[in-house]
């Protein structure tokens, strides 16, 4: 079970989760949420029990991507996750009255709401909880990284240099809060025209590989700029469930396998649970 070790945190109960993984981008519009939901489904396809937390308070998208319309039920002051396509999910989007209702909350309110969503949801027997992080590296993202016992983070970017600039900030944020970066996922890499078959690197090429080499991490995989990925996510049946045998689904599953392997090889560090001992000569 994952345990919150922050002594001053009101949400101290352990989670029935083995590994917590943040999927982050530090920039909107690079396909982070689509990547997060497909990785959750890919891990499920590999036989794992998986949950998905939509941590974007201001722009929740996972209910739409999962095709979920029901509200979570309450039990003894906790929320039961909404189960879709075999994964347990929770999002502020399940709790608001209308999809277009804006969340006009300041940072502390949003952070508190997210902590309640993760610690007051009845996650049951999860191998992995995927946390779809909000874009950016501000107060909300930093607080979440510090207060949630993350086992690792996956950075999603496009090959475009502007996206890579923000991805570097995201990686450095996780380094500062001592969350291991499991690797980089390069999204929207090549595009193949569905009419003529011509392949073109619209957002550039090789950016993810150079980024991973620069910071000593791994390029977990490159995903294409494919209209089907967008259409399937918008329709509530992401690629891994819509076309489980397609090349793109196999790419998502290959990335998921690498993430699972990296987590299984992690050495658990319990140093933060013990007091510092100082020996002085009197």
RAHUNOR-V414682 format. One record per pair of residues at least 12 apart in sequence whose ideal C-beta (glycine too) atoms are under 10 Angstrom apart, sorted by the first residue. I is the first residue (numbers start at 1). GAP is how many residues later the second one is. D is the distance in Angstrom with one decimal. If there is no record, write none. Layout:
<<I/GAP/D> <I/GAP/D>>
//
This chain:
<<1/12/9.5> <1/13/4.2> <1/14/6.1> <1/15/5.9> <1/16/6.8> <1/17/7.6> <1/122/10.0> <1/125/9.7> <1/148/9.9> <2/12/6.5> <2/13/4.6> <2/14/8.5> <2/15/4.8> <2/16/7.2> <2/17/7.5> <2/18/5.5> <2/116/9.9> <2/121/9.5> <2/124/9.1> <2/127/7.8> <2/146/8.5> <2/147/4.9> <2/148/8.8> <2/149/7.5> <3/12/7.6> <3/14/9.9> <3/146/6.3> <3/270/9.2> <4/111/9.1> <4/114/9.3> <4/115/7.4> <4/143/7.1> <4/144/7.4> <4/145/5.7> <5/142/10.0> <5/144/6.5> <5/265/9.2> <5/267/6.3> <5/268/6.2> <6/140/7.5> <6/141/5.7> <6/142/9.3> <6/143/8.5> <6/266/9.9> <8/139/9.6> <9/106/7.7> <9/110/8.9> <9/137/9.4> <9/138/5.7> <9/139/9.6> <10/102/9.2> <10/105/8.0> <10/106/9.6> <10/109/8.7> <11/101/9.6> <11/104/5.2> <11/105/7.5> <11/107/7.6> <11/108/3.7> <11/109/7.6> <11/136/8.0> <11/137/9.3> <12/107/8.5> <13/106/6.4> <13/107/9.1> <14/105/9.6> <14/135/9.2> <15/36/9.4> <15/103/7.4> <15/104/7.1> <15/106/8.9> <15/108/5.9> <15/111/7.9> <15/114/7.2> <15/133/9.1> <15/134/8.0> <16/33/9.9> <16/35/9.5> <16/106/8.2> <16/107/5.3> <16/108/5.9> <16/109/5.8> <16/110/6.3> <16/113/9.5> <17/32/9.5> <17/33/9.8> <17/34/7.0> <17/71/10.0> <17/101/9.3> <17/106/5.6> <17/107/9.5> <17/108/8.6> <17/109/4.4> <17/110/7.9> <17/111/7.5> <17/112/4.6> <17/132/9.2> <17/134/9.3> <18/30/9.1> <18/31/9.1> <18/107/9.1> <18/108/6.8> <18/109/5.2> <18/110/7.0> <18/111/8.6> <18/133/8.3> <18/245/8.3> <18/246/9.8> <19/24/9.8> <19/29/9.4> <19/31/10.0> <19/107/8.4> <19/108/6.8> <19/109/5.1> <19/110/7.3> <19/111/9.5> <19/130/9.9> <19/131/9.0> <19/132/4.6> <19/133/7.5> <19/240/9.0> <19/241/8.5> <19/244/5.0> <19/245/8.9> <19/247/8.6> <20/31/9.3> <20/33/8.8> <20/98/8.6> <20/106/9.0> <20/108/7.8> <20/109/5.0> <20/110/8.4> <20/111/6.5> <20/128/6.4> <20/129/6.2> <20/130/5.1> <20/131/5.4> <20/132/8.2> <20/133/9.8> <20/159/9.7> <20/243/9.8> <21/15/9.0> <21/18/8.2> <21/19/9.2> <21/22/9.1> <21/29/9.8> <21/107/6.1> <21/108/7.1> <21/109/5.4> <21/110/6.7> <21/129/7.2> <21/130/6.5> <21/131/5.5> <21/132/7.1> <21/133/6.4> <21/158/9.9> <21/161/7.3> <21/238/6.7> <21/239/9.7> <21/241/9.9> <21/242/7.5> <22/14/9.3> <22/31/9.6> <22/33/8.2> <22/107/9.8> <22/108/8.3> <22/109/4.9> <22/110/8.5> <22/111/5.1> <22/119/9.0> <22/122/7.8> <22/123/7.0> <22/126/7.9> <22/128/5.3> <22/129/9.1> <22/130/7.5> <22/131/4.3> <22/132/7.2> <22/133/9.2> <22/148/9.6> <22/152/7.6> <22/157/7.0> <22/159/9.6> <22/160/9.4> <23/12/6.2> <23/13/4.0> <23/14/9.2> <23/16/6.7> <23/17/8.8> <23/29/9.5> <23/32/9.4> <23/107/6.1> <23/108/6.8> <23/109/5.6> <23/110/6.3> <23/130/7.6> <23/131/5.0> <23/132/8.4> <23/133/6.3> <23/159/9.9> <23/162/8.2> <23/236/9.8> <24/12/9.2> <24/31/9.4> <24/107/8.6> <24/108/8.7> <24/109/4.1> <24/110/8.6> <24/111/8.1> <24/112/9.2> <24/113/8.6> <24/117/7.3> <24/120/9.7> <24/121/8.7> <24/129/5.8> <24/130/7.2> <24/131/6.0> <24/132/7.1> <24/133/10.0> <24/143/8.8> <24/146/5.1> <24/147/8.8> <24/149/8.2> <24/150/7.5> <24/155/9.7> <24/157/9.4> <25/107/9.8> <25/108/7.6> <25/109/9.3> <25/110/5.6> <25/111/8.8> <25/129/9.6> <25/130/6.9> <25/131/4.6> <25/132/6.6> <25/133/9.2> <25/138/8.0> <25/141/7.3> <25/142/6.8> <25/145/6.5> <25/160/9.4> <25/162/8.8> <26/107/8.8> <26/108/9.9> <26/109/6.5> <26/110/6.2> <26/111/5.2> <26/112/9.8> <26/115/7.9> <26/129/7.6> <26/130/9.2> <26/131/8.5> <26/137/8.9> <26/139/9.0> <26/140/4.3> <26/141/5.8> <26/142/8.1> <26/143/5.1> <26/144/3.2> <26/145/8.1> <26/146/9.3> <26/147/7.3> <26/148/9.8> <27/108/5.7> <27/109/7.7> <27/110/9.4> <27/129/9.0> <27/130/7.6> <27/131/8.8> <27/133/9.8> <27/135/8.0> <27/136/5.6> <27/137/9.3> <27/138/8.3> <27/139/3.7> <27/140/6.9> <27/142/8.6> <27/143/7.9> <28/28/9.3> <28/31/8.0> <28/106/8.8> <28/107/4.1> <28/108/7.9> <28/135/10.0> <28/138/9.2> <29/106/8.1> <29/129/8.5> <29/134/8.2> <29/159/9.6> <30/105/8.3> <30/125/9.8> <30/126/5.7> <30/127/5.8> <30/128/5.0> <30/130/8.5> <30/133/5.4> <30/134/9.9> <30/136/8.5> <30/137/8.1> <30/155/9.5> <30/156/9.5> <30/157/5.7> <30/158/7.1> <30/173/9.2> <31/125/6.5> <31/126/9.3> <31/127/7.6> <31/154/8.9> <31/156/4.2> <31/157/6.1> <31/192/7.7> <31/194/8.9> <31/198/7.7> <31/199/8.4> <31/202/8.9> <32/24/9.1> <32/29/9.5> <32/100/6.9> <32/101/7.5> <32/102/9.3> <32/103/6.9> <32/122/9.3> <32/123/9.1> <32/124/4.4> <32/125/9.0> <32/138/9.9> <32/153/8.9> <32/155/7.9> <33/19/9.9> <33/21/7.8> <33/23/7.3> <33/26/8.8> <33/27/9.1> <33/28/4.8> <33/29/6.6> <33/31/9.4> <33/32/6.6> <33/99/5.3> <33/100/9.5> <33/101/9.8> <33/102/9.4> <33/123/9.1> <33/200/7.9> <33/205/10.0> <34/27/8.5> <34/31/6.9> <34/98/9.7> <34/122/9.0> <34/153/7.9> <34/154/10.0> <34/189/9.0> <34/195/6.3> <34/196/7.3> <34/198/8.9> <34/199/4.8> <34/200/9.4> <34/204/7.0> <34/205/8.4> <35/95/9.8> <35/97/8.8> <35/119/7.9> <35/121/4.9> <35/150/5.7> <35/152/6.0> <35/186/9.8> <35/188/7.2> <35/194/9.4> <35/198/9.9> <35/203/9.9> <35/217/8.1> <35/220/8.5> <36/16/6.9> <36/17/9.4> <36/18/8.5> <36/19/9.6> <36/25/9.5> <36/26/7.8> <36/29/8.8> <36/94/5.6> <36/95/8.0> <36/96/4.0> <36/97/8.4> <36/118/8.4> <36/120/7.9> <36/149/9.8> <36/202/9.8> <37/15/6.4> <37/17/9.1> <37/24/8.6> <37/25/6.2> <37/27/10.0> <37/28/4.9> <37/29/6.7> <37/47/9.6> <37/48/8.8> <37/50/8.5> <37/52/8.8> <37/93/8.1> <37/95/7.4> <37/196/6.9> <37/201/5.1> <37/202/9.3> <37/203/8.3> <37/204/9.6> <37/215/9.8> <38/27/9.0> <38/185/8.6> <38/191/7.9> <38/194/9.1> <38/195/7.9> <38/200/5.1> <38/201/5.7> <38/202/5.0> <38/203/8.9> <38/204/10.0> <38/210/8.4> <38/211/7.9> <38/213/9.3> <38/214/4.6> <38/215/9.2> <38/217/8.9> <38/218/8.7> <39/13/9.1> <39/89/9.0> <39/91/6.2> <39/93/9.7> <39/115/7.4> <39/117/9.6> <39/146/8.1> <39/181/9.5> <39/199/9.9> <39/201/8.5> <39/213/6.2> <39/214/9.1> <39/216/6.4> <39/217/5.4> <39/220/7.2> <40/12/4.6> <40/13/9.8> <40/22/9.2> <40/26/9.3> <40/45/8.7> <40/46/9.5> <40/47/5.3> <40/48/9.6> <40/49/8.3> <40/88/7.6> <40/89/9.0> <40/90/4.5> <40/92/8.7> <40/198/8.9> <40/200/8.6> <40/212/9.7> <40/216/8.6> <41/24/9.9> <41/25/9.2> <41/43/9.6> <41/44/6.0> <41/45/7.7> <41/46/6.6> <41/89/9.6> <41/196/9.8> <41/197/5.9> <41/198/8.3> <41/199/3.9> <41/200/5.7> <41/201/9.8> <41/203/8.9> <41/208/8.7> <41/211/7.5> <41/212/9.2> <41/215/8.7> <42/196/9.6> <42/197/9.4> <42/198/5.2> <42/199/9.9> <42/202/9.6> <42/207/7.4> <42/208/9.2> <42/209/9.0> <42/210/4.3> <42/211/4.5> <42/212/8.5> <42/213/7.0> <42/214/3.8> <42/215/8.2> <42/217/9.1> <42/218/9.7> <43/44/8.5> <43/84/7.4> <43/85/5.4> <43/87/7.6> <43/197/9.5> <43/209/9.4> <43/210/8.5> <43/212/9.8> <43/213/4.7> <43/214/8.8> <43/216/7.7> <43/217/6.8> <44/41/7.3> <44/42/4.9> <44/43/5.5> <44/83/9.4> <44/84/9.0> <44/196/8.2> <44/197/8.9> <44/212/9.0> <45/40/9.8> <45/41/8.6> <45/195/6.2> <45/196/8.4> <45/199/6.7> <45/204/8.0> <45/207/8.6> <45/208/6.1> <45/211/7.9> <46/81/9.5> <46/82/9.9> <46/207/6.5> <46/210/6.0> <46/211/6.6> <46/214/6.9> <47/80/8.9> <48/39/9.6> <48/78/8.4> <48/79/4.1> <48/80/5.8> <48/208/8.4> <48/212/7.2> <49/37/8.7> <49/38/8.5> <49/39/8.1> <49/74/9.6> <49/75/8.1> <49/76/5.6> <49/77/5.4> <49/78/5.0> <49/79/7.8> <49/80/9.9> <50/35/9.9> <50/36/7.8> <50/37/4.8> <50/38/7.4> <50/39/9.4> <50/76/6.5> <50/77/6.6> <50/78/5.0> <50/79/7.5> <50/80/6.6> <50/206/9.4> <51/30/6.4> <51/32/9.5> <51/36/6.3> <51/37/4.1> <51/38/6.8> <51/39/7.6> <51/67/9.6> <51/70/8.1> <51/72/5.2> <51/73/8.6> <51/74/9.7> <51/75/4.7> <51/76/9.1> <51/77/7.3> <51/78/4.4> <51/79/7.0> <51/80/9.2> <52/13/9.3> <52/14/7.7> <52/29/8.7> <52/30/9.7> <52/32/8.7> <52/33/9.7> <52/35/5.5> <52/36/7.3> <52/37/4.5> <52/38/7.7> <52/39/8.3> <52/74/9.9> <52/76/9.3> <52/77/7.6> <52/78/5.0> <52/79/8.1> <52/80/6.7> <53/28/8.9> <53/35/9.3> <53/36/7.5> <53/37/5.5> <53/38/7.5> <53/61/8.2> <53/64/6.5> <53/65/5.8> <53/68/7.6> <53/70/8.7> <53/76/6.2> <53/77/7.1> <53/78/4.8> <53/79/6.8> <53/80/9.4> <53/95/9.2> <54/12/9.2> <54/35/7.2> <54/36/7.0> <54/37/3.4> <54/38/7.0> <54/39/6.4> <54/40/8.6> <54/60/9.6> <54/63/8.3> <54/76/9.7> <54/77/8.5> <54/78/5.2> <54/79/9.7> <54/80/9.3> <55/35/9.6> <55/36/8.6> <55/37/8.9> <55/55/9.4> <55/58/9.9> <55/59/5.6> <55/62/7.8> <55/63/8.1> <55/76/5.3> <55/77/5.8> <55/78/5.3> <55/79/5.8> <55/85/8.4> <55/86/8.7> <55/89/6.5> <55/93/8.9> <56/35/8.2> <56/36/8.1> <56/37/8.8> <56/47/9.6> <56/54/9.6> <56/58/9.4> <56/76/6.5> <56/77/7.5> <56/78/4.2> <56/79/7.6> <56/84/9.5> <57/34/9.3> <57/35/5.3> <57/36/9.4> <57/46/5.3> <57/48/6.6> <57/50/9.8> <57/52/8.6> <57/53/4.4> <57/54/8.7> <57/56/6.0> <57/57/6.4> <57/60/8.9> <57/77/6.8> <57/83/7.5> <58/34/8.9> <58/44/7.7> <58/45/5.3> <58/46/9.1> <58/47/7.9> <58/52/7.3> <58/76/6.9> <58/77/9.5> <58/82/9.0> <59/33/9.8> <59/34/9.1> <59/43/9.6> <59/44/8.6> <59/75/7.5> <59/76/8.4> <60/31/4.7> <60/32/5.2> <60/33/3.4> <60/34/8.2> <60/35/9.3> <60/36/8.1> <60/39/8.9> <60/43/8.4> <60/72/8.9> <60/74/9.4> <61/30/8.3> <61/32/7.5> <61/71/7.9> <61/172/8.4> <61/173/9.7> <62/20/9.6> <62/22/9.0> <62/25/10.0> <62/27/6.1> <62/28/8.7> <62/29/4.9> <62/30/9.8> <62/31/6.8> <62/32/9.0> <62/68/9.8> <62/70/6.1> <62/171/9.8> <63/19/7.9> <63/21/8.7> <63/26/7.9> <63/27/9.8> <63/28/5.4> <63/29/9.3> <63/30/4.2> <63/31/5.9> <63/32/10.0> <63/33/9.7> <63/36/8.2> <63/173/8.8> <64/27/9.6> <64/29/7.6> <64/35/7.8> <64/169/8.0> <64/170/7.0> <64/171/9.1> <64/172/6.7> <65/19/9.2> <65/20/9.9> <65/24/9.6> <65/26/9.9> <65/67/9.4> <65/167/8.9> <65/168/4.7> <65/169/7.7> <65/170/9.0> <65/171/6.7> <65/172/8.9> <65/173/5.9> <66/16/7.8> <66/17/9.5> <66/18/4.1> <66/19/6.5> <66/21/7.8> <66/23/5.9> <66/25/8.7> <66/27/9.8> <66/167/9.3> <66/170/6.2> <66/171/8.9> <66/172/7.8> <66/175/9.6> <67/17/6.5> <67/18/8.0> <67/166/9.8> <67/167/9.8> <67/168/7.2> <67/169/2.2> <67/170/6.3> <67/171/9.0> <67/174/9.5> <68/14/5.1> <68/15/8.7> <68/16/4.8> <68/17/9.2> <68/21/6.7> <68/23/8.2> <68/25/8.6> <68/26/7.1> <68/168/7.5> <69/13/9.2> <69/15/9.7> <69/25/9.1> <69/167/8.9> <70/12/5.9> <70/13/9.4> <70/14/9.0> <70/24/7.7> <71/23/5.7> <71/24/7.2> <71/25/10.0> <72/17/9.0> <72/18/6.8> <72/19/9.1> <72/22/5.4> <72/23/7.4> <72/45/9.8> <72/49/7.8> <72/50/9.3> <73/49/9.7> <74/46/9.7> <74/48/9.7> <75/47/6.5> <76/46/8.7> <77/43/7.1> <78/38/9.9> <78/41/9.0> <78/42/5.1> <78/43/6.7> <78/44/4.9> <78/45/9.8> <79/15/8.5> <79/16/8.4> <79/37/8.8> <79/38/7.7> <79/41/6.1> <79/42/5.0> <79/43/6.8> <80/41/7.7> <80/42/5.3> <80/43/9.8> <80/44/8.9> <81/13/9.2> <81/36/9.9> <81/40/5.5> <81/41/6.7> <81/42/6.5> <81/43/7.9> <81/45/9.5> <82/12/5.9> <82/39/9.8> <83/41/9.8> <84/152/8.2> <84/153/9.9> <84/157/9.4> <85/151/9.1> <85/152/7.8> <85/153/7.7> <85/155/8.4> <85/156/5.1> <85/157/9.9> <86/155/8.5> <87/39/9.2> <87/41/9.5> <87/42/9.9> <87/43/8.4> <87/154/9.9> <88/33/8.1> <88/34/8.7> <88/35/6.1> <88/36/6.9> <88/37/9.3> <88/38/6.8> <88/41/8.4> <89/32/9.2> <89/41/9.4> <89/43/9.7> <90/27/5.4> <90/28/7.7> <90/30/9.3> <90/31/4.7> <90/32/9.6> <90/33/8.3> <90/39/9.6> <91/26/7.8> <91/41/8.6> <92/13/9.7> <92/18/8.9> <92/21/6.6> <92/22/8.2> <92/24/9.9> <92/25/6.8> <94/23/9.5> <95/18/9.2> <95/22/8.7> <105/35/9.8> <106/33/9.4> <106/34/9.9> <107/31/7.3> <107/32/4.4> <107/33/5.5> <107/35/9.8> <107/36/7.8> <108/31/8.1> <108/32/9.1> <108/35/8.5> <109/31/10.0> <110/24/8.4> <110/29/8.9> <110/30/5.5> <110/33/9.3> <110/34/9.6> <111/28/7.3> <111/29/5.5> <111/30/9.6> <111/31/9.5> <111/32/4.8> <111/33/6.9> <111/36/7.9> <112/31/9.5> <114/17/9.2> <114/19/9.9> <114/20/8.8> <114/26/7.5> <114/29/8.6> <114/30/6.2> <114/33/9.0> <114/34/8.4> <115/28/8.7> <115/29/8.2> <115/32/6.4> <115/33/7.8> <118/13/7.7> <118/26/8.8> <118/29/9.2> <118/30/6.3> <119/28/9.7> <119/29/8.9> <127/133/8.4> <127/136/9.4> <128/23/9.0> <128/128/9.0> <128/131/8.3> <128/132/7.7> <128/135/8.0> <129/19/9.4> <129/21/9.6> <129/22/9.5> <130/24/8.9> <130/126/9.8> <130/129/9.5> <131/13/7.7> <131/14/9.8> <131/17/7.1> <131/19/7.5> <131/22/9.0> <133/12/8.4> <133/15/10.0> <133/17/9.8> <133/20/8.1> <133/21/9.7> <133/23/9.6> <133/37/8.6> <135/21/9.9> <135/31/8.3> <135/35/9.0> <136/30/8.4> <136/33/8.9> <136/34/8.5> <136/37/9.5> <137/29/7.9> <137/32/5.0> <137/33/5.8> <137/34/9.7> <137/35/8.2> <137/36/4.7> <137/37/9.4> <137/39/9.8> <138/35/9.6> <141/29/8.1> <141/32/6.7> <141/33/9.5> <141/36/9.7> <142/31/6.4> <142/32/9.9> <142/34/8.3> <142/35/7.0> <143/34/9.7> <144/33/9.5> <145/25/10.0> <145/28/6.7> <145/29/6.4> <145/31/8.6> <145/32/4.5> <145/33/9.2> <145/34/5.7> <146/30/9.6> <146/31/5.3> <146/32/9.4> <146/33/9.0> <147/30/9.7> <148/31/9.3> <149/30/9.5> <150/24/8.1> <150/27/8.4> <150/28/9.5> <150/29/4.8> <150/30/8.4> <151/28/8.1> <151/29/7.3> <151/31/8.6> <151/111/9.5> <151/112/5.9> <151/115/6.7> <151/117/9.2> <152/22/8.7> <152/27/6.8> <152/28/4.7> <152/29/7.1> <152/30/4.2> <152/31/8.8> <152/107/7.5> <152/110/6.9> <152/111/6.2> <152/114/7.4> <153/17/8.0> <153/18/8.1> <153/20/8.9> <153/21/4.7> <153/22/9.6> <153/24/9.6> <153/26/5.2> <153/27/7.2> <153/28/5.3> <153/29/6.5> <153/30/9.2> <154/20/9.9> <154/27/7.7> <154/28/5.4> <154/29/6.3> <154/30/7.7> <154/31/6.0> <154/66/6.9> <154/101/8.3> <154/104/9.8> <154/105/6.6> <154/108/9.7> <155/12/5.3> <155/13/8.9> <155/15/5.5> <155/16/5.5> <155/19/8.0> <155/26/6.3> <155/27/8.7> <155/28/7.6> <155/29/5.2> <155/30/7.2> <155/31/9.7> <155/53/9.2> <155/56/8.3> <155/57/9.2> <155/60/9.3> <155/62/8.1> <155/65/9.3> <156/14/9.0> <156/28/7.9> <156/29/4.9> <156/30/8.2> <156/31/5.7> <156/32/9.9> <156/52/9.5> <156/64/9.8> <156/67/9.2> <157/13/8.5> <157/14/9.5> <157/27/6.5> <157/28/7.5> <157/29/6.2> <157/30/6.9> <157/31/9.3> <157/46/9.7> <157/50/7.1> <157/51/6.1> <157/54/6.8> <157/55/9.9> <158/28/7.0> <158/29/5.6> <158/30/4.7> <158/31/7.5> <158/44/9.3> <158/45/4.7> <158/46/7.9> <158/49/7.3> <158/50/8.2> <158/65/9.8> <158/67/8.5> <159/27/6.0> <159/28/8.8> <159/29/7.6> <159/30/5.8> <159/31/9.2> <159/42/6.9> <159/43/9.1> <159/44/5.1> <159/45/4.1> <159/46/5.5> <159/47/6.5> <159/48/3.4> <159/49/6.0> <159/50/8.8> <159/51/8.9> <159/52/8.9> <159/63/8.3> <160/28/8.3> <160/41/10.0> <160/42/9.0> <160/43/4.4> <160/44/5.5> <160/47/6.6> <161/42/9.4> <161/43/7.1> <161/46/6.7> <161/49/9.9> <161/50/9.9> <162/41/9.5> <162/42/10.0> <163/23/9.6> <163/24/8.9> <163/25/8.9> <163/40/7.6> <163/41/9.4> <163/44/7.7> <163/45/9.6> <163/48/9.7> <164/20/9.5> <164/22/9.5> <164/40/9.1> <164/43/5.2> <164/44/7.9> <164/46/8.1> <164/47/5.4> <164/50/9.4> <167/17/7.4> <167/19/9.6> <167/40/9.0> <167/41/8.6> <167/44/6.4> <167/48/9.6> <168/43/7.1> <168/46/8.2> <168/47/7.5> <171/13/8.2> <171/40/8.3> <171/41/9.8> <171/43/9.7> <171/44/5.9> <171/46/7.5> <172/43/8.6> <175/40/8.6> <178/91/8.8> <178/94/8.6> <180/37/9.2> <180/82/8.2> <180/83/9.1> <180/86/7.0> <180/89/9.7> <181/31/9.6> <181/34/7.6> <181/35/9.3> <181/36/5.3> <181/37/9.1> <182/35/7.7> <182/36/7.6> <182/38/7.3> <182/73/9.9> <182/76/8.0> <182/77/5.6> <182/78/9.9> <182/79/9.7> <182/80/5.0> <182/81/7.3> <182/84/9.2> <183/25/9.6> <183/29/6.9> <183/34/5.5> <183/35/4.0> <183/36/6.6> <183/37/3.9> <183/38/8.5> <183/72/8.2> <183/75/6.8> <183/76/7.4> <183/79/7.2> <184/23/9.5> <184/24/5.2> <184/25/8.5> <184/27/5.9> <184/28/4.8> <184/29/9.9> <184/31/8.4> <184/33/6.2> <184/34/7.1> <184/35/5.2> <184/36/6.3> <184/37/8.9> <184/38/9.4> <185/23/7.6> <185/34/8.1> <185/35/5.3> <185/36/6.0> <185/37/7.9> <185/38/6.9> <185/66/9.7> <185/67/9.4> <185/70/6.1> <185/73/9.9> <185/74/9.5> <186/17/9.3> <186/19/9.2> <186/20/8.9> <186/21/6.8> <186/22/3.0> <186/23/7.5> <186/25/8.2> <186/26/8.7> <186/33/6.5> <186/34/8.5> <186/35/7.3> <186/36/4.3> <186/37/7.0> <187/16/8.9> <187/21/8.5> <187/34/9.5> <187/35/7.9> <187/36/5.0> <187/37/8.8> <187/38/8.0> <187/42/9.0> <188/13/9.7> <188/14/7.4> <188/15/5.3> <188/16/9.8> <188/34/9.2> <188/35/7.2> <188/36/7.4> <188/37/4.1> <188/38/8.7> <188/41/9.1> <189/12/7.1> <189/13/9.2> <189/14/7.3> <189/15/8.7> <189/16/6.8> <189/17/9.1> <189/18/8.6> <189/19/7.3> <189/20/9.9> <189/32/9.3> <189/33/4.2> <189/34/6.3> <189/35/6.1> <189/36/6.9> <190/12/8.2> <190/13/9.2> <190/15/7.2> <190/32/7.7> <190/33/9.3> <190/34/5.4> <190/35/6.9> <190/36/9.3> <191/12/8.4> <191/33/6.6> <191/34/4.0> <191/35/7.5> <191/36/9.1> <192/32/6.8> <192/33/8.6> <192/34/7.7> <194/32/8.7> <194/33/7.0> <194/34/8.8> <199/25/8.9> <200/25/9.1> <201/24/9.0> <202/23/6.0> <203/22/7.1> <205/17/8.9> <206/13/9.8> <206/16/9.5> <207/12/9.9> <207/15/9.8> <208/12/9.0> <208/13/8.9> <208/14/6.2> <208/15/9.9> <209/13/8.2> <218/40/7.3> <218/41/10.0> <218/44/7.9> <219/36/9.9> <219/39/9.8> <220/31/9.9> <220/34/8.3> <220/35/4.7> <220/36/9.0> <220/37/9.6> <220/38/5.1> <220/39/6.8> <220/42/8.8> <221/30/5.6> <221/31/8.0> <221/32/9.8> <221/33/5.9> <221/34/4.2> <221/35/9.4> <221/36/9.9> <221/37/7.4> <221/38/10.0> <222/29/7.8> <222/33/9.5> <223/16/9.4> <223/25/6.8> <223/28/5.9> <223/29/7.5> <223/32/8.2> <224/23/8.5> <224/24/6.7> <224/27/8.2> <226/13/8.3> <226/20/9.5> <226/21/9.5> <226/22/6.3> <228/14/7.9> <228/15/7.4> <228/18/8.1> <228/20/7.4> <229/13/9.4> <229/14/9.8> <229/17/9.9> <229/19/6.4> <229/23/9.6> <232/14/9.9> <232/16/9.4> <238/14/8.9> <239/12/9.3> <239/13/6.9> <240/12/5.4> <240/13/7.3> <240/16/9.0>>
//
